[in-house]
Amino acid sequence: MQKRKRHDLPSLNSLRAFEAAARHLSFTLAAKELCVTQGAVSRHIKQLEGQLKVILFHRLHKKLRLTDQGMLLASPLTRSFNIMADALDKLKNQQQDFNLKVHPTFAIRWLIPRLHHFQALHPDIQVRLTTSGENVNFDHENFDAGITHAGDDTPGIARKKILTEQLIPVCSPKLLNTLSPLEKPEDITGHLLLHNTPDLREWAAWADQLGIKNLSLERGQVFEVDDAALQAATAGLGIALGDLFLIKDELEAGLLVAPFGLTPIKTGNYYFSRPDFNKEAGNVKAFQNWLVTALTG
């Protein structure tokens, strides 16, 4: 048997009106359930009967009775509407996945220790974190949003600055008690530098902004991410550059010290990025609102 084309199917409003009237055997009760007038229900059913070229109801005095054709249609429609209602309920109640790509240092030092606060507020949103030093590419990666450290403005991508990076040299307190003093920035030349990027750019920027000319950048240990360099500094291996906001817990606990004070250099920003097409997505808006409030609160 040839399948009916979708554009040949009756309107959903007509089918809903008939199904409700068939269940109640009443245009009045169907109209009340659907929040329309009795006349609207009657018109929808007449339209349906005309399109299908059948009579669906025997219209008796003050009551309705389904014809054989009406009974043939009523039960499958009720089952179909129940299936649709169940599917919609499951969709509304399902846990939403929120796929987020995050710069590793931001994830480890700030986001992960606080993520349970967001989950408590939004238990229906399951945050799935991926950490990477590479910025998210929404054209080729399946992420709802990203927390990135750098990058350029891109058409179709909304970026909101959430944090200005402010770097200061930090080290273990025990490094202060060595034979090489750390009283002024120039004294750093006698210690091992811990680089958090292979291109050594952040220590170069620090030396440039402070006017230090004889800092040997190559004489140091290179790490792929900030957190590894900071862990090495905590262990006493050398001196690392840490973001003042992201290392304040270690500074307050005395695990790290800032030998030259807390005057930072500014080298970049952290951004919350998302594609324009999901700007109204509830999970994205909920996370962005929480993130901004948590960072500024």
N, C-alpha and C positions, 0 to 999 in steps of 0.2 A: 504494500500500500504506500502511495506517495505521501511523504511527510508534508504537513502544512508549513508554508514559509512563515517566518516570524512576523513579517509585516502584514500577513493575512489574519493574524490572531486578533480576537476582539480586545477592546481596551481593558486595562486592568480595573478601572473603576466600574465598568459594566460587570465584569466577572465578580468583583467583590460585592457589588450590590445584589447580584443574583445569589451568591453563596450565602450571604447573611439572611436574605429573605427566605431561602430554601431551608435554612436551619430553624428559623423562627416561625416559618409559614405565616409571615406577617410583614407587610411593607412598613408598617408603623414601627415595629420593634427593630427592624433592620436599619431604618433611618436613625433611630435613637442610638444604636450601636455605632453607626458610622458618622454620627454627628452631622447629618445632612437632613434635608426635608423629605417628607414622604413622597412628594412629587418628583424629587430628584431620583429617588430609588426607582419609581415607576418608569421614568423616562429612560434610565440606564437599562432596565430590563426589556423595555420595548425596543430599544436600539439593538440589544443583544439578540432578541428574537428575530428582528429584521435581518441582521447580518447572518445569522445561522439558518434562517428560513425554517424555523420550528416554533411551536408553542411550548413554553416551559411551565406555565401554571394554568390550572383551571381556576378561573376567578369566580368563585361562588359567592353567595350572599354572606358578607362579613367574614369570609375566610378564604384561604388559599389551599390548593392541593396541587402537588407536583404531577405533571404529565409523565408518561414513560420517558420521553426525551429529557425532561427536567431531572428525573431521578438518575438517568444515565450520566448527567453532567455534575450533579450536586456532590456526590460522594468523592469523586476524584478531585474536585475543586477544594473541598474541605481538607482533604489530606494534603494537597499542594500548599494551601495557605498555612496549615500547621507546620509543614516542613520549613517553609520560609520564615515563620515566626521563631521556630527553634534555632534556625541558623543565625538569625539576627540577634537573638538572646546570647548565643555563644560568642558571637562577634563582639558584642558590647561588654561581655564579662571576661573575655580572654585577657591574659597578661600580654601587655605590649612589649615588644623588644625595642630597645633603643641602642643602636649600634654607634659607638663613639670611638674615634681615633684620637689618641692623646699623646702629647709629648711626654716621654718617659719621666723626666724630672718632675714635671708638674703632677703627673699621676702618682708617683711614689711619695713625693714629699707633701702634697696638699690634698689631692682629690681622694685617693683611696682611704686615708684615715678618716675622711669626713663623709664618704659616700653613704654610710648607713643612715645619716640624717635625711638624705634625699629619699632613700628607700622607705624610711618610716613615714614620710609624708605622702609618698606615691607607691604603695605596695603593688599596684597593678602595672607598674613600668619596670621591666627587667633591663637594667643597664648592662650592656656587653662591651667591655673595654678592650681595645687593642692599643698597645703602646708602640710608638715608632718615632724616630727622629725625622722621618720623612713626612712632609705635609700631605694631608688627605687630597686625593684626586677623585672628585665626585663623579667624573665622567667614566672612570674605570674601576672604582671601588664602591662596595655596597655599604656606605656609612650614612647615617642620618645627620651627623654633625662631626666637627673636629675641634680640638683645642690645639692650636698650632703656635709655633714660636716666631715664625717669620713668614715670608711670602709676600706676593704682590696682590693688589686688588684685581679680581677676575670678574668679567661680566657673568651675571647669573649666580654669583656667590656673595652672600652677605657676610661681612666680617665685623665683629664688635670687639674692640679692645677691652680686655678684662684685667690686664695687669702689665705694668711697665717693669721690665727687667732692670734691676739695680745691683750691680756686681761689686763685691768687696773681697779682698784677699782674706782667707781664713785658714786656720791650722789648728792642730791639737795643742792644748795648753803646754804639754811637755816639750814641744818644740821651742818654746820661749826660754827654756832652761839649758839650751845647748851653748856651745862655745861661740856660735855665730849669732850675734844679737839681732833682734827684730824691733828696732826702735824707730826707724824711719823707712820710707818706701825703698830707698836705695839699698838698704840692707838685704833686700830680697834676693840680690844677686848671689848670695852665699848659700842659697837653699834650692832644693829640687822643686821645679814647677810641675804642677799636676794639670795637664791640659784636658779639657772636656770635649775638644773637637780636633780632628786630625789636621785641620788647617791652621791651628794655633792662633786663630784670629782674636779671641777674647783677651788673652794675655797681651797680644800686640796692641789692642785698643787701650788696655789699661796703661801700658807703658807709654803709649803716645799721649794720652790725656794727662799723665803726670809728668811728662817731659823726661822720662828715664831713657837714656840713650844706649847704655851698655848692657841691657838685659838680654842674655843669650836664650832665645826662645827654644832653640833646638835641644838645649840641655835640660831635658825633663821627661816625664812619663806621660804618654798619650793614652786617653780613654775615649771610648765612643760616645758616652753620655755623661752629663753633669753628675748624676748620682754616684757613679763609680768613682769619679775624681773626688767627690766629697767624702765618700766612705774611706778612700785612701788617706785623705787629709785627717779624718777622725782617728785613723790608726797611727798617725804620726809619720807618714811617708814623706810628706812635703806640704806645699802650700797650694791651695786651690782657690778658684774664684767661685763664690756662691752668691745666689740671688738673696738679697737681704730679706725679702718676704718669705721665701721658701725655706730658709735655714734658721728662722728666728727661734724655733723650738730647740735646736741644738745650741744656739747661742745662749738662750736662757738657762739651759741645763748645764752649761759649761763644757759640753763635749767639743765645741769649737770656740775659738776666740778670734777676734779681729784685731791683729796686732797694730794696725795703723788707724784704728777708729772705724766709724760707721759711715764715712763719706763715700758714697758709691759712684760708679760710672754707669751711664745709661747706654746700653748696647742694643736694645730691641724691646719688643712687646710680645705678650701672649694674646692670642685672639680666639674668640669662639666663632667658628665658621659653619655656615649651613647653606645649602643650595636654595635658591628662591622658590623652587617648586614645592618645598615642604615647609614654608614659613608659617602655615596655619596648622601644621601637625601638632596635636595636643602634647605628645611626649617631648617634642623639641622645645615647644614654648615652656613647658613645665620645667625642664632641665635648665634652660637658659635663665629663667626667672630665679630659680633656686641658686644657680651658680653666681649670678651677679649679686644677689642678696648676701650670700655666704662670704663672698670676697670683700664686700664693703661693710659688712656688719661687725 
